[in-house]
Amino acid sequence: MILAAFSSTVWANSLNTIRVWPSATDTRVVMDMGSEPTFSYFTLSGPNRLVVDIKNTSLKTKLPVKVTDSPVLTKIRRSGAPVASTYRLVFELKSKQNPEVFKLAPTANGQYGHRLVVDFKHGSAAVSNQKSGQFSHTLPVVAKPTVIKPATKPQAIPSTVSRTPTRIIVAIDPGHGGKDPGSIGPTRKYEKNVTLAIAKKVVNDLNKKTPNIHAILTRKGDYYVNLNERSEIARKNKALLLVSIHADSYTTSGPRGASVFVLSTRRANTEIGRWVVKKEEQSELLGGGGLLLAKNAHDKNVSQTVLDLQFGYSQTEGNKLALHVIKQLRQVTRMHTSKPVYASLAVLKSPDIPSILVETGFISNPAEEKLLVQNYHQNQLSGAISKAIQQYFKDNPVQGAMVVNHASSGTHKVKSGESLSVIAKKYNISTANLMQWNNLKSSSLKVGQQLKVTAPSTTASTSSTQASSLSIGTQDITHVVQRGDYLGKIAEKYNVSIRQIKAQNNLRSNTLKLGQKLKIAVPKSTKTVTHQVKSGEYLSGIAQKYNVKVSEIRKANNLRSDSLAVGQKLTIPQ
């Protein structure tokens, strides 16, 4: 009995099948495993080989596997392992490779189990394509891979593949409309009117505050748009995100609060099956995925794989956006659910555009119905959604475009009930800037008072005290290009323009090489503000107050955690 138990433990895993997927830029090998694999690997030269050792594993598929249509891989065979319970695979290669080896967890629907994946790049052309964001069906992954070595993870499909936009397009979808009123509140308020009002505010907010984001509406008035057409409108405009605005409802008046929905894996798998047979429509998908599908229109396996990976990417990015939206909404309204809800909704079904559906509250609840039609509450909701979208693109930069916030030009006339902090939040600036620009000695405001909401232009009358507190001169630093770097990302890091970097380094294109050294002129000194921590304050709130990042405050003060003490003084970089 002891020997039997030992034997079952040693051979607990199994290698069931081996699949090879060569494409124009790389070759992917997928090994279907009985359970989560434990593995190690190394490369050999003379001849070039990759050796993968999988522990506690037996073979349930045929070897060797001869590969005829890959420019880098010729054969996969078995070899003797140093330990009896380890199964050793040898990948015979045509050239020296730096492969990526990682494992994937099972998909939620059970279509795929545990997998061990090996990616080989096809030389310099593949590297160039990878940097420029070109798509190959081996790049996106349904689950986040656990990379053992090398440290680099396989990239997910950028939603901007083959587009390299100068600005980011976002589609905002007001739910219902026309003959479809949506839910109706206790006092006969229609969901279709609430969603259109909030959606218009989101679009105006994004277009006003972020010059590199252009938001569009799937409907601009009270008319009906078919659910299938909403994703098509986003696709025709080459949108990188689709955000659908709704108001929830229930049979009783009790439930209340906002929720955010993302596509469920079950619905994604249903849509994959439908898209596999839509041969003519596959080529319309955004990015290189559509191009690859068009070139392999008669290969059902390629269609299945590419669509599976695109839906996986879309779900992953949709979930990231949903988390940002939830984080912002919970600051302005009650939440019905604090985590993304996975649902089978038609408006979320696009494989190439990450999509979410925001339920802004329950219109069936009398209190929330009253809130949802109020201009102030709509501004709060739209501002939260807008801010979440901006933060998503800051955390997931789009190649060729940088998200920059700026206040609306001109002045603001103070209205009844407005405070300094409310106005600052509306224009995405700090209360400190508002007070400085308007020479305010206190935060008290008068109805009708005119406030400057943009920084006044610098004139010769600037005092020497002011001049000394601003940046004085520049200094050249050297940035070494690392994997994943591109000009937009580097420019944002050092708060300079892409044009400035290109001019300083005599660059004729945006293409960068790994290890390339760039000279960048940065300010020698920066204006700073000291903030004394008060009771109830926390780091993210202070960062929001001064319109800076939490990471910048941490760095300026050498903070190892987000814990603060009352009376503690913080340096706030400006």
N, C-alpha and C positions, 0 to 999 in steps of 0.2 A: 504493500500500500504506500509506503514511504517512497519507494522507487518510482511508482506510478505518478504520485503527486509531484515529485521532482521533475519527471519527464514532461508532464503537462505544463509546468512552469517554464522550463527551458524553451520549449517550442510553442510558447503562448501566442506568437504572432505568425502571420502567413503572408507571403507575397503572391497575390492572386492573379493579377494581370499586369502587363506592361504595354503602355500606349505611347507611340511616338508621333509628334505633331511638328513637322518641318514647315516653316513659313518663309517669306521673302527675307526676313531679317534675323530670325533665330530658330532654334529647334528646342522644343519642350518634350521631355520624357515624363510621363505620369505613371507611377507605380501604385496600383490599388492594393491597400493593405487590409489585413483582417482586423487590426487594432492600431492604436497610435504607435508609430515606429520610434525606436531609439537607434540612432545611427551616428556614424562619423565618416569622414571622407578625406582623401588626399589625391594629389595629382602626381603623375610620373612623366618623364620625358625619355625619348630614345627607345621605342616610339612613344608618342604622346598618348596618355591614358588618364582616365578618371577612375578611381577605385572607391566604391561605396560599401561600407560594412554595416549591415543591419542586424542588430542583436536579437537573440531569442526568436529566430524566424526560420520557417521552412518554406520551400518552393512549391507553388501550386499552378505554375504556368510553364510553358515551353521555353527553353533556351537552347542555343543562342538565338538572338533576334538580329537579323541582317537589315541594315538601313541603306536604302539605295537613293533616296531623294533628299538627303541632307548634305550640305557642303562641309559639315564639320564632323558628323558622327557616322561611323561605318558599321559598327557591330556592338551588341551588348551580350556579354557572356559571363559564365560563372567561373570562379577561381577558388583555389583553396584558401580557407580562412584560418587565422592563427588560433581561434577558439572554436570548439565543436558547435556551440549553439549560435554562432554568428554566420550569417550568409553573406558572402562577398560577391559583388557584381563589378565587372570591369567594362568600362565604356571606351572602346577603341576610337581614337580621334585622328583627324587629318591634320590638325594644327594645334598649337599650344592654346589652351583655354583657361579662363578664369570663371568657372561655372558658378551658378547660384543654386544651392541645394536647400530646400525647406520643406516643411510638412504642412498639410492642410487638414483642418478638422472636417468631420462629416457635414453635409448640408442638412438643413432642418427637415426637408421633406424625405430624406433617406435615399435620394437619387444617387448620391456619391457618399462613400464611406471615408475612412482615413486614407490619405494619399501622401506619398513622398514624391516631390517634384524636383526635376533637374532642368535648368535653363542654360543653353549654350547660345552665345551671340555669334553672328556670322561676320566677324571681322570689323574693319573700320567703318564700313557702310552702316552696319547696325548701330554702332556707337553714335554715329552722326544722326541717324534717325531718332535714336532714343533721346538725344539732347534736344532735338527740335520738336519733340512731342509727337512724332509720327506713331501710328498705331500698328501693333501686330497682335495677333490673337493670343500671344503668350504673356502679354504684360499684365492685364488686370487679374485680380484674384478675388474669388467670392468671399473668402474669409481672410482676415489679416494673417499673413504667413509668419511663422516662427522661424527666423533665419538663424541657423547655427553658425555658419561661416561661408563666405565672408560676411562682414557686418551689414552690408547693404541689402535692403529689402527690394524685391521686385516692385517696379512701379505699377500703380494702378493706371488705368486709361485716363489721361487728362480729358476733361470734358471739352477742352478746346482743341483737340487734335485737328491738324490740318487747317486751323483757322488763324492762329496767332493774332488775336484781335487787338485793335488799338483801344477798344473799350469792351466792357463786359455787358452782355445782354441778359436781362432777367425778365421772365414773364410772370406777371401777377394776374391771377385768375379770379374774378369775382363770381362766386357760386350762383347758380340758378339764373333767372332773368326772363323777361317777357312772359310767355304763357306758363312758365314754371316759377311760381313765387317762392318756392322753398317752404321752410317752416313759417308758421304764422303765430305771433305772440298773443297773449291774453287780451291786449288792447288793439289787436289787428295790425300790428307792425309786421311788415314782410321782411323775411330774411334776404331776398334778392336786393332790396334797397340798402340794407345794412352792409352787405358784402361789397356792393359797388362803391359806397361812400368810403369804407375803410381801404379798399384796394386802390382807389384814386389817391388817397392820402399817402399810401405806401409808395406809389409811383412818383408822386410829387416830391416826397421826402428824399428818395434815392436820387432822383434826377437833379435836385437842388444841392444836395450835400456832397455827392460823389461824382466828380466830372468824368471818371472812367467807367462808371456804371450807368447804363441806359435801361430804364425799366419801361416795359410796355404792358398794355392791358389786353386780355383776350376778348373782352367786350367793354365798350365805352358807354353804353347806354342800356336802357331797359328793353332788351331783346334776348331771344333764346339762342344759345350756342350749344350744339350737340356735344356731349361729353367727349366723343372721339375727336372732334374738331379742335378741342382746346389744346391738346398736346400737339396737334398739327400746326396750329397757329404759332406755338412756341418754337417748333422745329423750323418752320419757314423763316422765322426771324433769327434763327441760330442762337436761341437762348441757352444759357448754361444752367439755369435753374428754372423750375416751375413751382410757384407758390400759390395754392388755391385757398381762397378765403371763404369761410362758411360761418354759420351760427348754428349751434346744436339745438336739439329738441328732444323732449321725452313726454311720455303719456301722463306723467304727473308734474306738478310745478316745483317739486323739491330739488332735483339736481341742478347744480350750477358750476361754473368754472370753465376755463379754457382747456383745450387738449390739442395735441399735434399728432397727426397720423402719417405713417410711412407705409410703403408697399410691403405686403406680407410675402414670404417666400413661396407660399402656396399659390398666390395669384401670379407671382413672377414665373413660376414653372408652367402654369397654364398659358401665360402669354408667350413663353418661349416656344411651346408647341404650335401656337398660332402663327408666330413669326417665321418659323421654319418653313411653312408652306407658302408664305407670302413672298415669292421669289422677286416679283417686280418692285415691291415696296421696300425690300431689304436695302437696296442701294440708296434709298432716301435717308437712311439713318445718318446722323451727324458724325463727322470725324472719319478716321481711317477704317472703322468697323464696317461702314457702308461700302467703302471701296473694296475691302477684303471679301465681303459677302458677294459683291457683284462679280468679282473675279473667280469665285468658287461657287457660282449659282447652282451647279448640278451636284455639289458635294454636300449631302445632308449632314454628314458628320462635322464638317467645318462650320456649317450654319448653326448646328446645335451648340458647338463649343463656343463660337464667337458670341452668340446671343446669351448663352449661360454666363459668360464672363462679363458682358456688357450689363446685364441685369444685376449681377453681383456688385459691379462698380456703382451702378445707379443707386442700389439699395444702401450701400455703405456710405456714399456721399449724402444721400437723403437723410440718413440717420444722424450724420454729423451736423447738418443744417438744423434738423429737428431739435437737437440738444441745445444749440445756440438760441433758437426761438423760445424754447421753454425757459431757458435761463433769463432771457429778457422779459418775457411775459409775466413771470412770477413776481417781477418787481413792480408791475403796474396793475395786476388783476389777480383774482383768485384762480388757482389751477384745479381743474377736475381730476387730471392725472399728471403726475410729476415725471413720467417717462414717456418716450414715444410709444404710440399705439400702432401695432401692425395690423393692417386692414386690407381687404380686397376691394379697393375702390378704383373705378375706371380712370379717373383723372390722374392716378399715380402710376399708370402702367407703362410709361415710356421707358424703353431700354437704354436710350442714349441721353436722357435728360433727367438728372436727379430731381425728384418731385416730393413735395410734402403738402398736406392739407391741414390748415389751421382752423380749428373750431374756436372762435373768439369768445364764446360763452353760450349759455342756454337761453335762447329767446323765449322758451316756454316758461322760464322762471320770471315772475313779474318784476322783481328787483333788477335782474340782469337785462330784461327787455328795455326797461327804462334807461339803463346805462348805455346799452348798445346803440341807442339813437341819439345820445348826447354827443355834441361836437368835441367836448373836452376828452371824454373817454375814448372816442374814436381816434383822436390825436395820440393818446397814450398807447393804444394798441398798435396803431400804424407805426409810431415811432419805435416801439419795441421790435416789431418785425423788421423794419428797415435797418435798425442797428444790428440785429442778428445776422442779416444778409451781409452787411459790410464786414462784420467780424469773421464770418465764414470765409470770405475771400481773402481777408488778411491772414488767416490761419492756413488757408489753402490757396496760395498765390497762383494766379493765372499767368502763363508765359506771355510776355509782351504787354501786360497791363498791370498797373499798380493802383490799389484803392487808396485814394486820398480824400479825406474829409475837409470840407471848408464851409465856413459860415456863409449864409446868404448875404449878398451885398446890401448896402443901404442901412436904414434905421428901423427901429421897432417902436411902435406906439403902445405904451403900457395900457392894458385893459383891466377892468375890474376883476379882482381875484388873482391876478398874476403876481408872482414873486420873482425875485432875481434868479433863484435856482430853476424855476420853471422856464423862464426865458432863455437862460443859458443852455438848458437841455434841448429846447426847441431848435436852437441854432448850432447845437453841438460844440459849444465853447464853454470855457470855465467861468465861474462867477468872479474869480480874481481878474480875468481879462475884462469882463464887463465893467467892473468897478474902476479898473485902471483907465480903460478907454473913455469912460464918461466922468472921470474925476469924482467918483462917489466916495463919501466918507463913511456911509453906512449902507445897509442893505434895504433901507426904507425907500419905497417908490410911491409916486403919485399917479393916479389915473390920468392918462393923456400925456404923460411925460415921454419925450423922445429919447431913445437910447441908441447909441452906435453899436452895431452888432458885427462890425468888421474892424480889424486893426487899422488905425489911422495911418496914412502914408507918412514915411519919415521925411522930415524937412530939415533945413539948415538950423532951425531954432532948437533942435534937440539939445538938451542940456548935457554938459560933460558927465554928470552923474549917470544919466540914462545911457550915454554912449559907452561908458566904462563897464556897465553891467551887461551889455550885449556882446555878441561874438566879436573878438578882436583878431583879425587876420586868419589865415589858414595854415595848415601844415599838411604835408604829403605823407600818407601812410600807404603801405603795400598790402594788398589783398591777394591771397593765393586762391585761385579758383578751385573749389572742391566739388565733389560729385553732387549733382542736383542744383548747383548754382546757375543762375542766368542773370542777364544784365538788370532786369527789373527787380529781382530779389536783392541783388547787391546794392543797387541804387537806394532801395527802401531801407536797407540795413544802415547805410551811412547818411541817410537823409539828403541825398544829392540827386540830380537828374541823370537819366540815361545818356542824354546828349553830352553832359559834362564829362562823364566817364569815357565816352567814345572819343571826344575831342582831346582829352588829356592823354589818352593812350593810342591815338591815331588809328582807331578801329574803323574799318570800312563796312563791317557787318556786325550783327548781334551774336554771331557764333563765337563761343569760348572753348578753350581747350583745358582739360583737366591739368592742374598744376600751373596754369598760366598766371603770371604776376601782373596785377593792375595797380597803377598809381592812382590814388584818390585824394583830392584836396578836401579836408574836413576842418571845421572851426577849431582854433586853438583853445578857446574857452567858451563856456556856455552859461547863459543866465540861469540862476537857480533861485528857488523860493524855499523858505524853511516853514514847515508845518508842524505845529505842536498837537499831538494826539489828544483828543477829548474822549470822554466817556461815551461808549456806544459806537465809536468809529472803528472801521475795519479797513484793510488795505485796498480792497477793490473799490470801496466807496470813496476813499481819498483819491485814488487814481482817476475815478470818474469826475470828481470835483475839479481836478486840475487838467483833465483831458490828456492824461498820459497813460502809458501802459503800466500794469502792475510790475512787470519784469524790469522796467526802467527804474522804478522806485527801489526794488530789491537790489539792483546792481549799484545804484547811487549810494545806498546805505549799508551795503554788505550784509543784507538780511538773509539768514539761513532758513527762516520760516515766516509765515504770515502773521504770527502772534505779535501783538503790539501792547505796549504799556501806556497807561494814561500819563500824559505829561512828556512822553517820549518825543524828541524832535527828529523830524525826517527832512532830508534834503530832497526837494522836488525838482527834477530837471525840467527845463522849459525849452 
